[in-house]
């Protein structure tokens, strides 16, 4: 998908209603379906975080940015994710959290992007976080500067690839809640994208399919 054709659809994207839990459910293991609605878990005093689903031009093509997280002591170590992280008091809003974390992790500041809209929050039981994703667009070519402490690798996925059913499969994984279990996932360039990130990808895909 050329970036020129994509950017002319931004006004339409702004008024699309995100597909929410209907899209999330496509990429969640059946055993975890009780966790689909984030607002049902507010009594657990969850922490909050925010991520950016960044769309940008690369060689004239619309791309979506993901990262492979660095190895650390935590349940999400080494996983494929969107740039993002936990809310800090100085952020004042989750939107500010998303932009700050994007700059810290991949070197892209708020002045280089436009926040289009928030998508549907996701509850993550193992870490007791509610994650707020934001769709973010950059109109100019970007020069990434990934943090060596937080990012092992940048993963640039052409948006057209996201719409392909060929990258969706069921994989067997060892998870924080099961020794080995079958989970729906996106498979791209030898990377397996599952869990909350796959759910967000699914919502982005199912929402944008309305106009692409």
NUSENU-584439 format. One record per residue (C-alpha): z, x, y; residue in one letter; residue number from 0. Coordinates in Angstrom, 3 decimals. Layout:
<nodes>
+----------+----------+----------+----+-----+
!       c3 !       c1 !       c2 ! aa !   i !
+----------+----------+----------+----+-----+
!        Z !        X !        Y !  a ! NUM !
...
+----------+----------+----------+----+-----+
</nodes>
This chain:
<nodes>
+----------+----------+----------+----+-----+
!       c3 !       c1 !       c2 ! aa !   i !
+----------+----------+----------+----+-----+
!    0.000 !    0.000 !    0.000 !  x !   0 !
!   -1.080 !    1.568 !    3.278 !  x !   1 !
!    1.563 !    1.826 !    5.964 !  x !   2 !
!   -0.751 !    0.194 !    8.496 !  x !   3 !
!   -1.028 !   -2.923 !    6.330 !  x !   4 !
!    2.731 !   -2.916 !    5.760 !  x !   5 !
!    3.807 !   -2.497 !    9.376 !  x !   6 !
!    1.771 !   -5.521 !   10.445 !  x !   7 !
!    3.948 !   -7.620 !    8.122 !  x !   8 !
!    7.301 !   -6.589 !    9.609 !  x !   9 !
!    7.699 !   -9.723 !   11.726 !  x !  10 !
!    7.164 !  -11.808 !    8.583 !  x !  11 !
!    9.672 !   -9.686 !    6.663 !  x !  12 !
!   12.302 !  -10.322 !    9.342 !  x !  13 !
!   12.260 !  -14.065 !    8.686 !  x !  14 !
!   12.130 !  -13.910 !    4.875 !  x !  15 !
!   15.254 !  -15.147 !    3.115 !  x !  16 !
!   16.503 !  -12.461 !    0.696 !  x !  17 !
!   16.458 !  -13.688 !   -2.915 !  x !  18 !
!   20.133 !  -12.903 !   -3.477 !  x !  19 !
!   21.802 !  -13.331 !   -6.857 !  x !  20 !
!   18.662 !  -14.814 !   -8.413 !  x !  21 !
!   17.005 !  -11.400 !   -8.033 !  x !  22 !
!   20.203 !   -9.464 !   -8.818 !  x !  23 !
!   20.577 !  -11.321 !  -12.114 !  x !  24 !
!   17.249 !   -9.921 !  -13.330 !  x !  25 !
!   18.724 !   -6.406 !  -13.402 !  x !  26 !
!   22.325 !   -6.915 !  -14.495 !  x !  27 !
!   23.577 !   -6.725 !  -18.105 !  x !  28 !
!   24.555 !  -10.165 !  -19.389 !  x !  29 !
!   28.103 !   -8.963 !  -19.968 !  x !  30 !
!   28.434 !   -8.291 !  -16.234 !  x !  31 !
!   26.965 !  -11.545 !  -14.944 !  x !  32 !
!   30.404 !  -12.818 !  -13.878 !  x !  33 !
!   30.350 !  -10.214 !  -11.091 !  x !  34 !
!   27.191 !  -11.469 !   -9.394 !  x !  35 !
!   28.796 !  -13.112 !   -6.343 !  x !  36 !
!   30.572 !  -10.514 !   -4.233 !  x !  37 !
!   32.588 !  -12.995 !   -2.171 !  x !  38 !
!   34.398 !  -14.186 !   -5.299 !  x !  39 !
!   36.232 !  -10.834 !   -5.491 !  x !  40 !
!   37.779 !  -10.622 !   -2.044 !  x !  41 !
!   41.216 !  -11.188 !   -3.594 !  x !  42 !
!   40.909 !   -7.751 !   -5.235 !  x !  43 !
!   41.034 !   -6.106 !   -1.770 !  x !  44 !
!   37.750 !   -4.265 !   -2.303 !  x !  45 !
!   36.668 !   -1.357 !   -0.181 !  x !  46 !
!   33.376 !   -1.662 !    1.679 !  x !  47 !
!   30.283 !    0.510 !    1.828 !  x !  48 !
!   26.740 !    0.223 !    3.123 !  x !  49 !
!   23.364 !    1.644 !    2.125 !  x !  50 !
!   19.892 !    1.864 !    3.631 !  x !  51 !
!   16.731 !    0.748 !    1.847 !  x !  52 !
!   14.449 !    2.931 !    3.960 !  x !  53 !
!   10.698 !    2.249 !    4.093 !  x !  54 !
!    8.549 !    4.842 !    5.859 !  x !  55 !
!    5.042 !    6.323 !    5.988 !  x !  56 !
!    4.006 !    9.325 !    3.928 !  x !  57 !
!    0.360 !   10.379 !    3.959 !  x !  58 !
!   -0.513 !    6.877 !    5.138 !  x !  59 !
!    1.285 !    5.159 !    2.240 !  x !  60 !
!    4.460 !    3.056 !    2.429 !  x !  61 !
!    7.305 !    4.759 !    0.577 !  x !  62 !
!   10.879 !    3.814 !   -0.314 !  x !  63 !
!   13.615 !    6.462 !   -0.316 !  x !  64 !
!   16.165 !    6.893 !   -3.100 !  x !  65 !
!   18.405 !    9.834 !   -3.863 !  x !  66 !
!   19.864 !   11.446 !   -6.951 !  x !  67 !
!   23.523 !   11.920 !   -6.186 !  x !  68 !
!   25.109 !   15.328 !   -6.634 !  x !  69 !
!   27.560 !   15.829 !   -9.509 !  x !  70 !
!   31.163 !   15.100 !   -8.532 !  x !  71 !
!   34.324 !   13.596 !  -10.005 !  x !  72 !
!   33.564 !    9.896 !   -9.785 !  x !  73 !
!   32.002 !    6.962 !  -11.624 !  x !  74 !
!   28.711 !    7.202 !   -9.679 !  x !  75 !
!   28.216 !   10.948 !  -10.096 !  x !  76 !
!   24.590 !   11.959 !  -10.658 !  x !  77 !
!   23.262 !    8.419 !  -10.425 !  x !  78 !
!   20.151 !    7.265 !   -8.565 !  x !  79 !
!   21.135 !    5.446 !   -5.389 !  x !  80 !
!   20.163 !    4.555 !   -1.868 !  x !  81 !
!   21.523 !    6.727 !    0.951 !  x !  82 !
!   24.894 !    5.319 !    1.911 !  x !  83 !
!   28.627 !    5.469 !    1.550 !  x !  84 !
!   31.996 !    3.990 !    2.371 !  x !  85 !
!   33.007 !    2.324 !    5.614 !  x !  86 !
!   35.184 !    4.384 !    7.948 !  x !  87 !
!   37.270 !    2.906 !   10.765 !  x !  88 !
!   35.291 !    4.777 !   13.409 !  x !  89 !
!   32.087 !    3.080 !   12.212 !  x !  90 !
!   33.122 !   -0.277 !   13.757 !  x !  91 !
!   30.502 !   -2.078 !   11.618 !  x !  92 !
!   28.825 !   -1.751 !    8.232 !  x !  93 !
!   25.508 !   -1.337 !   10.023 !  x !  94 !
!   26.930 !    1.792 !   11.672 !  x !  95 !
!   28.202 !    2.954 !    8.279 !  x !  96 !
!   24.715 !    2.699 !    6.784 !  x !  97 !
!   23.124 !    4.657 !    9.626 !  x !  98 !
!   25.834 !    7.338 !    9.714 !  x !  99 !
!   25.649 !    7.908 !    5.975 !  x ! 100 !
!   21.847 !    8.053 !    6.062 !  x ! 101 !
!   22.012 !   10.812 !    8.668 !  x ! 102 !
!   24.720 !   12.719 !    6.786 !  x ! 103 !
!   22.940 !   12.534 !    3.441 !  x ! 104 !
!   19.242 !   12.879 !    4.277 !  x ! 105 !
!   19.160 !   13.969 !    7.927 !  x ! 106 !
!   17.522 !   10.873 !    9.435 !  x ! 107 !
!   19.280 !    9.579 !   12.551 !  x ! 108 !
!   19.544 !    6.054 !   13.925 !  x ! 109 !
!   16.999 !    6.762 !   16.685 !  x ! 110 !
!   14.296 !    7.353 !   14.050 !  x ! 111 !
!   14.605 !    3.945 !   12.411 !  x ! 112 !
!   14.842 !    0.214 !   12.985 !  x ! 113 !
!   17.240 !   -1.969 !   11.013 !  x ! 114 !
!   15.239 !   -5.018 !    9.965 !  x ! 115 !
!   17.976 !   -7.100 !    8.359 !  x ! 116 !
!   20.869 !   -7.086 !    5.881 !  x ! 117 !
!   20.294 !   -8.070 !    2.280 !  x ! 118 !
!   22.781 !   -9.590 !   -0.171 !  x ! 119 !
!   26.129 !   -7.887 !   -0.797 !  x ! 120 !
!   26.932 !   -6.601 !   -4.291 !  x ! 121 !
!   30.338 !   -6.169 !   -5.921 !  x ! 122 !
!   30.806 !   -3.020 !   -8.032 !  x ! 123 !
!   33.761 !   -3.493 !  -10.432 !  x ! 124 !
!   34.319 !    0.125 !  -11.631 !  x ! 125 !
!   34.953 !    1.387 !   -8.092 !  x ! 126 !
!   36.064 !   -1.951 !   -6.535 !  x ! 127 !
!   33.511 !   -1.716 !   -3.735 !  x ! 128 !
!   31.449 !   -4.354 !   -2.007 !  x ! 129 !
!   28.155 !   -2.806 !   -0.918 !  x ! 130 !
!   26.084 !   -4.117 !    1.971 !  x ! 131 !
!   22.398 !   -3.077 !    1.819 !  x ! 132 !
!   20.219 !   -2.952 !    4.932 !  x ! 133 !
!   16.433 !   -2.901 !    5.020 !  x ! 134 !
!   15.449 !   -0.108 !    7.408 !  x ! 135 !
!   12.007 !    0.937 !    8.616 !  x ! 136 !
!   10.731 !    4.166 !   10.178 !  x ! 137 !
!    7.371 !    3.937 !   11.912 !  x ! 138 !
!    6.764 !    7.675 !   12.184 !  x ! 139 !
!    6.529 !   10.444 !    9.609 !  x ! 140 !
!    9.967 !   11.744 !    8.636 !  x ! 141 !
!   11.316 !   15.215 !    7.918 !  x ! 142 !
!   14.244 !   14.908 !    5.528 !  x ! 143 !
!   17.164 !   17.339 !    5.475 !  x ! 144 !
!   19.189 !   16.399 !    2.404 !  x ! 145 !
!   22.840 !   17.442 !    2.232 !  x ! 146 !
!   23.274 !   19.930 !   -0.630 !  x ! 147 !
!   26.818 !   18.630 !   -1.144 !  x ! 148 !
!   25.842 !   14.985 !   -1.591 !  x ! 149 !
!   22.196 !   14.897 !   -2.673 !  x ! 150 !
!   20.743 !   16.644 !   -5.708 !  x ! 151 !
!   17.208 !   15.325 !   -5.160 !  x ! 152 !
!   15.140 !   13.029 !   -2.963 !  x ! 153 !
!   13.097 !   10.390 !   -4.778 !  x ! 154 !
!   10.157 !    8.922 !   -2.872 !  x ! 155 !
!    8.788 !    5.782 !   -4.501 !  x ! 156 !
!    5.544 !    4.206 !   -3.232 !  x ! 157 !
!    6.336 !    0.586 !   -2.390 !  x ! 158 !
!    3.342 !   -0.490 !   -4.464 !  x ! 159 !
!    5.019 !    1.025 !   -7.527 !  x ! 160 !
!    8.076 !   -1.189 !   -7.066 !  x ! 161 !
!    5.893 !   -4.274 !   -7.567 !  x ! 162 !
!    4.666 !   -3.052 !  -10.953 !  x ! 163 !
!    6.265 !   -4.721 !  -13.972 !  x ! 164 !
!    5.477 !   -1.586 !  -15.985 !  x ! 165 !
!    8.467 !    0.269 !  -14.527 !  x ! 166 !
!   11.028 !   -2.314 !  -15.730 !  x ! 167 !
!   12.546 !   -1.738 !  -19.158 !  x ! 168 !
!   15.714 !   -2.084 !  -21.211 !  x ! 169 !
!   17.517 !    1.212 !  -21.793 !  x ! 170 !
!   20.616 !    2.191 !  -23.773 !  x ! 171 !
!   23.179 !    3.970 !  -21.619 !  x ! 172 !
!   26.764 !    5.114 !  -21.748 !  x ! 173 !
!   28.507 !    3.380 !  -18.844 !  x ! 174 !
!   31.952 !    3.200 !  -17.281 !  x ! 175 !
!   32.587 !   -0.089 !  -19.080 !  x ! 176 !
!   30.954 !    0.483 !  -22.480 !  x ! 177 !
!   30.409 !    3.448 !  -24.788 !  x ! 178 !
!   26.703 !    2.543 !  -25.155 !  x ! 179 !
!   25.098 !   -0.650 !  -23.939 !  x ! 180 !
!   21.626 !   -2.001 !  -23.206 !  x ! 181 !
!   20.914 !   -2.421 !  -19.510 !  x ! 182 !
!   17.805 !   -3.473 !  -17.547 !  x ! 183 !
!   16.488 !   -0.628 !  -15.421 !  x ! 184 !
!   13.612 !    0.677 !  -13.360 !  x ! 185 !
!   11.996 !    3.812 !  -14.773 !  x ! 186 !
!   10.219 !    6.017 !  -12.235 !  x ! 187 !
!    9.166 !    9.670 !  -12.536 !  x ! 188 !
!   11.638 !   10.294 !  -15.373 !  x ! 189 !
!   14.475 !    8.705 !  -13.398 !  x ! 190 !
!   16.396 !    5.703 !  -14.733 !  x ! 191 !
!   17.572 !    3.405 !  -11.943 !  x ! 192 !
!   20.156 !    0.868 !  -13.060 !  x ! 193 !
!   23.304 !   -0.917 !  -11.933 !  x ! 194 !
!   23.797 !   -1.907 !   -8.317 !  x ! 195 !
!   20.804 !    0.111 !   -7.111 !  x ! 196 !
!   18.507 !   -1.664 !   -9.568 !  x ! 197 !
!   19.896 !   -5.007 !   -8.397 !  x ! 198 !
!   19.122 !   -4.134 !   -4.773 !  x ! 199 !
!   15.643 !   -2.957 !   -5.738 !  x ! 200 !
!   15.091 !   -6.228 !   -7.551 !  x ! 201 !
!   16.058 !   -8.246 !   -4.490 !  x ! 202 !
!   13.793 !   -6.181 !   -2.254 !  x ! 203 !
!   10.923 !   -6.572 !   -4.735 !  x ! 204 !
!   11.317 !  -10.306 !   -5.278 !  x ! 205 !
!   11.706 !  -10.962 !   -1.546 !  x ! 206 !
!    8.719 !   -8.907 !   -0.384 !  x ! 207 !
!    6.516 !  -10.381 !   -3.129 !  x ! 208 !
!    6.318 !  -13.499 !   -1.010 !  x ! 209 !
!    4.016 !  -11.756 !    1.477 !  x ! 210 !
!    2.499 !   -8.834 !   -0.485 !  x ! 211 !
+----------+----------+----------+----+-----+
</nodes>
